[in-house]
Amino acid sequence: MRDLAQLRLEIDRIDRQMVDLFEQRMAVSEEVAQYKVATGKRILDRERENQKLAAVKAMTHSEFNSCGVEELYKQLMAMSRKLQYQLMEKQALGRLPFVMVDHLEKESVRVVYQGVEGAYAQQAMFAFFGEQVNHFHVERWRDAMDAIAEGMADYAVLPIENSTAGIVNDNYDLLEEYNNYIVGEQIIPIRHALIGTPDAQLSDIRTVYSHPQGLMQCAKYLDGHRDWRQVSLLNTALAAEKVAQDADKTQAAIASPLAAKQRGLKVLEEGINHSGQNSTRFLIVTNQPIFCRDAKKVSICFEVTHESGCLYNVLSHFIYNNLNMCRIESRPIADRNWEYHFFVDFEGNLNDSAVKNALRGIREEALNLKILGNY
């Protein structure tokens, strides 16, 4: 039996040969890319790859080695494709269907948000556009997307995630469904208050209204008042509106101090959400495919085949192009069990060659790709 030192020397010798063969293989891949650019052929050829995997597996002498060589060659072919995408980027620069602008137009525009006066979405709108902006509100998030799609508004303000409650599922679905585009974001600190009628005292309260997330974010506070009935409404500002309209001192709302001020209500307690770092991220959406020159984040949506390794292959394009992925979310596809839309945010600008190269590779290897915006 050879000792460990001898075995390691043998492995080192084989590794040198493997590295040399790998570099030879990649050099041939460069020639393949040049041929495909010249002839207009697609980089990904699934039939050819499946044939190659079957061939190399047949050369092995055990089931373990068969599985191992399949995994090895999947990675080799993935690296070969990435090299080809990079070469294609240099030789055949593609144009994305987005128009770059120096800045977003914020004067003489009309903005829509979901909710009523005093909603956190209104605060986000004021923070982004200023308090003098021409605006109106609608009942549903879908109504806001319809308003910009149909040209009734230039921009819509939509919540997309809360730091404690998580993502707003419905708005991810709407981003995939509509041909509207993200052009900005605004983060608003959330400080919920318990608000009631001007004559109300804390001891009078019997019923509390709020958005489901508002109730959840104040769960620890509400645990101290278990005799209160909790009722969910469409949003926090609507809860404040109901308390003002009913003028019943046994009713209270969990909403913003702004909602209390706008409706002549009384703040009974402030800062009742249990997380002092609670914030909501809002997206600024329009119907034009534009992005600012200094945009730093790209959002995309895609689907992959329901096969082992497909999601990894798509995400690896961020690694090979040195792009930092900020987040990934998945949403089930309607009427297709166990299949999903994937939503990814990553750092970059649509003018960056690395971004273009990654998007080219993802578009080739995913079932579909939608660029949701650059902002």
Residue, then its C-alpha position, 0 to 999 in steps of 0.5 A: m500500500r502506498d503512503l499518503a504522501q505518495l498518493r497526494l503526489e499522484i493526485d497533484r500530477i493528475d490535477r496538473q493534467m486536468v487543469d491543462l485539459f480544462e484550459q484546452r477545452m475552454a480555448v475550444s469553447e472560444e472558437v465555438a463562441q466565435y462560430k455561434v456569433a458568426t452564424g447567429k446560433r444560440i449558446l445553449d444547446r440542450e440536446r447537444e448537452n444531454q447527448k454529451l452527458a449520456a456519453v461521458k456517463a457511459m464511459t465510467h465503471s461505477e454508478f457513483n462515478s457515473c453520477g460524479v462525472e455527470e455533475l462535473y460535466k454539467q459544471l464544465m458545460a456551464m462554465s463554457r457557456k458563461l465564457q461564450y456569453q462573455l465573448m458574445e457580449k464583446q463581439a455582438l453588443g446587445r441593446l436592452p429595451f430601456v431608455m436611460v434618463d438623467h433624472l425622473e420627472k417629478e414636476s407636473v406629474r400625477v401620482v396614485y397610491q392605494g389607500v386613503e389620506g393618511a396611509y403610509a403609502q401617502q407618506a412614501m409618496f410625499a417623501f419621494f415627490g414632495e407634499q405639493v405633488n398632484h395625487f389621488h388614491v385608489e382602493r386596491w393595489r391592482d387599481a393603482m397598476d391599472a391607473i398607470a398602465e392606462g395613463m391616468a397617472d404617471y407613477a404609482v407608489l406600492p409597498i413591497e416589503n416590511s422589515t418585520a412582516g415580510i413581503v407583500n405577496d400580491n404586489y410581487d404578482l402584479l409586477e410580474e403580471y403588468n408591463n409596468y416598471i420600477v423606477g425608484e424606491q422609498i423606505i418609510p419608518i413605521r411608527h404605529a399609534l393607537i388612535g381614538t376619538p377626541d373624547a376617548q380614554l384607553s380604558d374605553i377601548r373595546t375594538v381595534y381596527s387595522h391592516p392585518q400587518g398592523l395588527m401583527q406588528c403590534a401583537k406584543y402590545l395587543d397581548g396586554h389588552r386581550d379583551w379588545r376585539q381585533v378587526s382587519l381592514l384593507n389598510t391602516a388609514l381606512a381603519a382611522e377613517k372608520v373610527a372618525q366616521d363612527a365617532d364611537k369612543t370604544q373603537a380605536a385604530i392602529a395607524s400613523p399619527l398623520a392619519a390621526k391628525q388628518r381626521g381629527l382623532k386623538v393619539l392614545e399611545e405612540g410607538i406601539n409596534h414592538s420593533g423600533q426598527n420597523s420600516t416599509r419599502f415602497l416602489i415607485v412604478t411607471n408604465q415607461p421602460i426608463f432608468c436613471r443614469d445613476a441607477k444602482k439596483v436591478s430587479i428581474c423576474f424569471e421562471v426555470t424548468h422543474e429540473s435539478g440544478c436549473l435555479y443554480n445555473v441561472l443564479s451562477h451568472f451573478i457569481y461569474n459576472n461579480l454581481n452582488m445579489c441583494r434578495i431572492e423571492s419566489r411566488p407560485i405560478a397560478d394553475r401550475n403546481w409546484e412551479y414558481h416565479f423567482f424575483v431577484d434584486f441585484e446591484g448594477n446598472l443596465n449600462d454595465s457590461a457585467v449586467k448585460n452579460a448576466l442578463r443575456g445568460i439568464r435569458e438564454e437559460a431560463l424559461n423566460l426573463k422579465i426586467l422589472g426595472n433599474y433604480 
